[in-house]
C-alpha cells in the first residue's frame, strides 16, 4: 500500500499496518543511477515492511536510475508506520525529500510543497486525474486498490449451509444469522493500538456502496456546505454497521487487535468474513490459510455490484527539489517501469493503473479472483471512490472517525449521533 492506511492511499493498509523497519532520517542506503560528473543527487523517501523490504526498494531504485542518467538516489526510510506524518515533520524542518512515495498529498498541496505533474506527463496512466486536487495531479496515479472487498472462509460458509456469497444486503444479514447459528462469528474487524484505522472497513464499505453511487461528490460537497454527514443516506449506512454490531455479527474483540493480529484472527477461524483491502491476497497467496478463501463485494440493497476503489499512491515530487524536472522524470520512470510494476503486484497485490500493463500470469488464485471482480466492476461502470480513503477527509476528522466507530460498534452512540460527531469534527477541523 502506497500511501497511508489511515487515508488509505497506497500500499497503505496492508504494509503500513505491519511494523515498518526503522530507517534513517538522514540517509539510509544509496543507489547510484549514473551520477556522473555534473549529475544530481536526489533523496527518495520510502518505507520498509516485511513485504517491501530494503532489497525490494534497492532493486526498484536501481532499475529506475538506469533509465534516468545523471541522477543518483539517496534512499531515506521512514522510522515509523505513519510516513505521511513523518514527511510532514521533514517539511516543517526544511528537509522535505526530492521524491516521496505513498504519502497523502492533500496537506502538502495546501502548503505549496509539491510540484504538479502536467497532463502530458501522465498520458501513460489509465486515470491521469485520479486523486487530483483542484484539477491538478501531484502524485502519479500508478495503482488501484479495492477498499474493501470481503474475503470469506468457504469452509465456514459450507458449514453454515451457505452455498454462494450474498449479493443483496438482506442476503448478507441472513447469511450472518446462519453463521452465528452455526457457532461462527460472521465478521472480523480490527483497530487496536496504533492501528486504530483498521476499524473503518465496514463503514467505508457501507458508505461507498450506499451513498456514493448517488452522491459521488459527497466529500467535495462537504467543503462547499452542500452536503452534511447528517444526510439520511450517510446515517443509514452507519446504521448498517450498528446493526451488524448489535446483532452480534462483528467480532468486537477485534477492536483491541493490531492489524497483523486481525488478519491472523481470520486465519485462525475466529470469524468467517474479513472486509479488507485488495492487498490481502499478497499475504493469502504467499502463505495460504488452512481453508479456501473466496471474495465478494460488499452487498447493496439492490444487489447491484459497487466497487470502492482507490487509485493513486505513487510518487510525488517536492516543489523545492534541487532539480524538479529530473525528479519528476525519475518519479515517472519509477511508476511505469514494467519490472517495478510486477514487483509491486507480487509484493502488495496492487492493480496497476498503467496503460497496457498486464499482471504476471503466475499470480495466485486469491489475487486473480479479486482482480477479475474489480475488472467486472470497471466493465459495468460500477466503481466509486472509497469513502475516507481516496476521497480524503482532513486528518483530524479521520482520527475522530476511528474513535467514534468504536462507540458505534460498542453501542455507545447511535448512527445519528455518530453522524453528528463526524459533522462536528469536520466543522472543527476545517474552520478558520
QUIMOMO-V904472 format. One record per backbone hydrogen bond with DSSP energy under -0.5 kcal/mol. CO is the residue of the C=O (numbers start at 1). NH is the residue of the N-H. If there is no record, write none. Layout:
co nh
CO NH
CO NH
//
This chain:
co nh
1 3
1 11
2 10
2 11
4 8
4 9
9 12
11 16
12 16
12 17
13 17
15 18
23 25
24 27
24 77
29 75
31 73
33 71
34 36
34 70
36 39
40 42
40 72
42 74
43 99
44 46
44 76
45 101
46 78
48 21
51 53
52 49
53 57
54 58
55 59
56 60
57 61
58 62
59 63
60 64
61 65
62 66
64 67
64 68
65 68
68 71
70 40
72 42
73 31
73 75
74 44
76 46
81 83
82 86
83 87
84 88
85 89
86 90
87 91
88 92
89 93
90 95
91 94
98 318
99 45
100 316
103 105
105 109
106 110
107 111
108 113
109 112
113 319
114 116
117 137
118 122
119 122
120 123
122 125
124 355
125 128
127 130
129 132
133 136
136 133
136 138
137 117
140 142
140 314
142 353
143 312
144 351
145 147
145 310
146 278
149 151
149 276
150 296
151 274
152 154
152 294
153 157
154 158
155 159
156 160
157 162
158 161
161 163
167 300
168 172
169 173
170 174
171 175
172 176
173 177
174 178
175 179
176 180
177 181
178 182
179 184
180 183
185 272
186 273
187 251
188 275
192 195
193 196
195 198
196 199
197 200
198 190
200 204
201 205
202 206
203 207
204 208
204 387
205 209
206 210
207 211
207 212
211 214
211 215
215 218
217 221
218 222
219 223
220 224
221 225
221 226
221 227
222 225
228 231
231 234
231 235
232 236
233 237
234 238
235 239
236 240
237 241
238 242
239 243
240 244
241 245
242 246
243 247
244 249
244 250
245 248
249 187
250 252
251 254
252 255
253 256
254 257
257 191
257 192
258 262
259 263
260 264
261 265
262 266
263 267
264 268
265 270
266 269
272 153
273 188
274 151
274 276
276 149
277 280
279 282
279 283
280 283
280 284
281 285
283 287
292 154
294 152
296 150
300 169
306 308
307 384
308 147
309 311
309 386
310 145
312 143
313 102
314 102
315 140
316 100
317 115
318 321
321 324
323 327
324 328
325 329
326 330
327 331
328 332
329 333
330 334
331 335
332 336
333 336
333 337
337 341
338 342
339 343
340 344
341 345
342 346
343 347
344 348
344 350
345 349
350 352
351 144
353 126
354 357
360 363
364 368
365 369
366 370
367 371
368 372
369 373
370 374
371 375
372 376
373 377
374 378
375 379
376 380
377 382
378 381
382 307
384 309
385 387
386 389
386 390
386 391
390 392
391 388
394 397
394 398
395 399
396 400
397 401
398 402
399 403
400 404
401 405
402 406
403 407
404 408
405 409
406 410
407 411
407 412
407 413
408 411
414 418
415 419
416 420
417 421
418 422
419 423
420 424
421 425
422 426
423 427
424 428
425 429
426 430
427 430
427 431
//
